[in-house]
Amino acid sequence: MTKIIFALVYIAMDNTKVLQNLKLVFALSAGVLFSAFGNLAAQPISAFDTLKNSVSSDISIEFPTPLPKTSHSYLKPTDELYGEKLFQYLHKITLPSKIATSQSGYIAAKSYMYSTADNTICNKKPGLITFYSLVCVNGTSENGYDYKEHGDANGDGTWKDAVNTEHLWPQSYFDEKYPMRADLHHLRPTFTKPNSMRSNYSFAEVPDWDYSTSAGSKRGYNKFEPCDATKGDVARAMLYFMVRYYDKNIRDKINYSDFWINRVTMFLEWNNQDPPDSNEIRRNNLIEKYQGNRNPFTDDPSLADKIGAAVFKSH
Ligand SMILES: [Ca+2]
């Protein structure tokens, strides 16, 4: 019995976004216990207590702290909106008030990302969690090249790699124009190797690959699949980028069907599979302080389905 429950917990804990999974685990655990005792009609006991009591005392499990449910007043009007009207409301409400519009501002924004917005606690010290590798590199520097990989920590064959900035919507597709280039909501710190492997490829789920990180990010034939724990982050950044910049020239030299239209349904799925974790919410708060706008899909992932695939594809 304990082994069954442990296996279920392990499966859930193996995914860094555990909250949704834990609900399933608790439900399954309760079901297993009730079935085993042939007492499904008995007084329901707390699945959480059952689970805790069933774990032997010499093994420690760190149960995740549920994220506090927050409500954002700027999203209150979205209760009444859906489809194109919701898309347009979010377009207006996400206008950044103080975003960088120059090379120097772009460099400063990246420094803020390395030293503050994505600088969290990992290995019990300040550091970055590299986006496609999920490897912690400790430090507080404003320069990505100061964050050196230890050996080949992400298992991609490149040793002592350093960190630079990934643009989830590739820079070449908007001709490196501002403010898109410096918008931190679609920028992430990555090791340089997986960043160059992603190149400007469309995101996709790839059945075969010729490059991977130990976290599970992969390059297939002209496609790139982020590891499971970042799929939702990618999706919410891409949806944000479309809502915010659909009216800019963001389709330079691009196969728009392959890059966007054919991917929308997948992004909506990734958004639901991998809900925001504490680091994504934290960076959203810190980016608002820096550039004066939020990613509404991080604040409320259900907005994406309320807009719907057809509306996203139409832009
Ligand atoms: Ca490496």
Residues whose N, C-alpha, C, O or C-beta is under 5 A from the ligand:
A	BS01	CA	G151 D152 A153 N154 G155 D156 G157 T158 W159 D161
